[in-house]
């Protein structure tokens, strides 16, 4: 489950930026498309790596339902 924010990011971000974030997150931009369509789910670890690589454009809760529902994550987002 990914958030609408991630889907919007996928629609509006350039391919070059997607590849850059994926590379920094030790992933692939193709996986981002799989996540956006629900074909695959992001692990907690991948969500954290993407959050770090995206430099504020995305949060781990945008990619992972467990992170999004974590009370500690929610408190940090306030």
Number of C-alpha atoms within 10 A of each C-alpha: 18 20 17 12 15 20 17 11 15 18 11 9 10 11 12 10 13 18 16 17 22 21 14 14 20 12 16 15 19 11 15 24 15 13 20 21 13 12 11 14 19 22 15 15 13 18 22 20 19 26 20 17 18 18 10 9 12 19 23 24 24 20 29 22 18 15 20 18 11 11 11 10 15 12 8 7 9 5
